[in-house]
Amino acid sequence: MSVVLRLRRGGAKKKPFYQIVAADSRFPRDGKYLEILGTYNPKSESEAVTLDRVKLEKWIKRGVQISDTVRSLISKTKG
């Protein structure tokens, strides 16, 4: 089993809303997930990103792979 941090899409047509989740790489994009780590709303004025740092650090210590998009969102929230 390979675990990945990635985005899970929700919201209505043309109004996307994403959850940052830890999921098995075999699961579909909007399918099952192991844990929700945060949210990302690209339609808000400030492109709001919320992250649970404790959960994020827990998964990184376990050696999880991180998608490119999630990696860039994490770096935006740190600085």
Order of alpha helices (4+ residues) and beta strands (2+ residues): beta-beta-beta-beta-alpha-beta-alpha
